[in-house]
Amino acid sequence: MEETKKDPPQFFKVTIDNITVEVAPGTSILNAARSIGGDVAPPAMCYYSKLEGSGGKCRTCLVEVAAGSTADPRPMPKLVASCRTNVMDGMIVKNITSEKVIDARKHIVEFLLLNHPLDCPICDQAGECSLQDLSYGHGDIGTRYEFQRRLFEREDIGPYIQLHMTRCILCYRCTYVADQLTDKRVHGILDRGEHAEISTYISKAIDNDFSGNMIDVCPVGALTDRTFRFKNRVWFLKPLDAHRDCDKCCGKVTLWNRGEEVYRVTSRKDKWGEVESYDGKPGWICNTCRFEKKKTSDWIIEGPRKISRQSVISAGHYVGVKKPNEIFSAVHDGRKPRLLMDIHKVSEINEPHIELSRIEGPATGAVFNNGSNQQAE
C-alpha cells in the first residue's frame, strides 16, 4: 500500500518576542515581524521590499533565533539578518527581548557612525532620517573611533540631485533603483573596503525620468534634492496627499506646503518608510511630477497626509488645531510688545553713537557717564 504524501503547510507559525503569528512559507523574519508591527519589527537601513536584491548590507536587523523550527528546535549559533532569513514552522525569534541583539545593534550603530558627520542641524534629511532615529534608539553616547574620518567633496550628479558621500552608509538602495527603474545606470560603487564610495562614471550626470526616486529611498542625507536644499524644515511644512494625471507615473504624491507654496514633492511612503503600492505596483513618481509641478494649482488635493504622532514631522502637522488667542495685550493693558523696536529708543539708556565693538573691555557705566562725548579708539 503506497504512502500518501502530506501536503506542505500553507502557513508557518513563528513566534517573535513571545508573539505568535502565521505567515506564508518564504516570508522573511523581518516581514513576519512587520506583520506584528511596533517595536517587534527590527530596524532596516538597506532592505527595501520594493527593490529586488536589497538587504543584507547594514546588519541593523540582526535577530536571535532561539529555535530553528519544530522539526529542528536547536538555536542558531549566531545572530542572523532577519531580512535575509526566511521563517520556518515553529521558529522562535528574539528581537527586543534579546540582550545579544540590543548589544549588537548598539555596536552596529557605532560602526555606521564612524565616518558620518555630525551635521544634523544643517542636513535636509533631519527629521525624517532613519539613521537619526536609529542612533537615538540604539546608539551610544560617544565613539571609540580615533582615526581621521573619510572626507569627500559634495558632488552634483545631475540637475536635481547632490551627493554627500560623507553621509553615505553604502546601503546600495540608489543603485537598485537605477537598475530596476531605468534602462541603464551611470553610477555605482567604486573601489573596495574603506575606500568604497558611490559615484558616477567620470562625473557623468544622472539624467533620466525617474532619477528623483533615488532621493526617496536614501535612508540618510547622502542624496538630497537640489531644488529643496536649505529652504525649509520638514516639521514646518504641511504634508498633503495629491494626485494628477501623468502619462509617465502613477501621479500620486505628497506635497509639502507652507501656506499655499509647494516646497517639495515626494512619493507617498508607508509606515516603514517605503513607497506605497498601487494596483500591485510601487508608486514611483517621475521627475516631471517631482521637480516641475511646484504649484498647488497643478494638483488635485485629496487631504492632509496622516503622520505618526511619534514623528517630528507631526510637530508642524497643524490639521484641526486652532490658533490660541493672543493674551499679551490683554494682560498689559492693551500695550503691544516692543521686542522688534529700536532698543535705543525703548531703553533710553544706550547711546547710539557709541560703537560698543570698539570699546576696550566691557561696556560699563563709565563709558556712558564719563566718556559719552568721546568714542574709544
Secondary structure as UniProt FT lines:
FT   STRAND          12..16
FT   TURN            17..18
FT   STRAND          19..23
FT   TURN            25..26
FT   HELIX           29..36
FT   HELIX           38..40
FT   TURN            49..50
FT   TURN            52..53
FT   TURN            60..61
FT   STRAND          62..67
FT   STRAND          80..81
FT   TURN            82..84
FT   TURN            89..90
FT   STRAND          91..94
FT   TURN            96..97
FT   HELIX           99..112
FT   HELIX           120..122
FT   TURN            124..127
FT   HELIX           130..138
FT   STRAND          155..156
FT   STRAND          161..163
FT   HELIX           165..167
FT   HELIX           173..181
FT   STRAND          187..190
FT   HELIX           193..195
FT   STRAND          197..200
FT   HELIX           201..203
FT   TURN            209..212
FT   HELIX           213..217
FT   STRAND          223..225
FT   TURN            226..231
FT   HELIX           234..236
FT   STRAND          238..243
FT   STRAND          252..258
FT   TURN            259..260
FT   STRAND          261..267
FT   TURN            271..272
FT   STRAND          277..278
FT   TURN            279..280
FT   STRAND          281..282
FT   HELIX           288..292
FT   HELIX           296..298
FT   STRAND          300..304
FT   TURN            309..310
FT   HELIX           312..316
FT   TURN            319..320
FT   HELIX           328..331
FT   TURN            332..334
FT   TURN            339..340
FT   HELIX           343..347
FT   TURN            352..353
FT   HELIX           356..358
FT   HELIX           365..369
FT   TURN            372..373
//
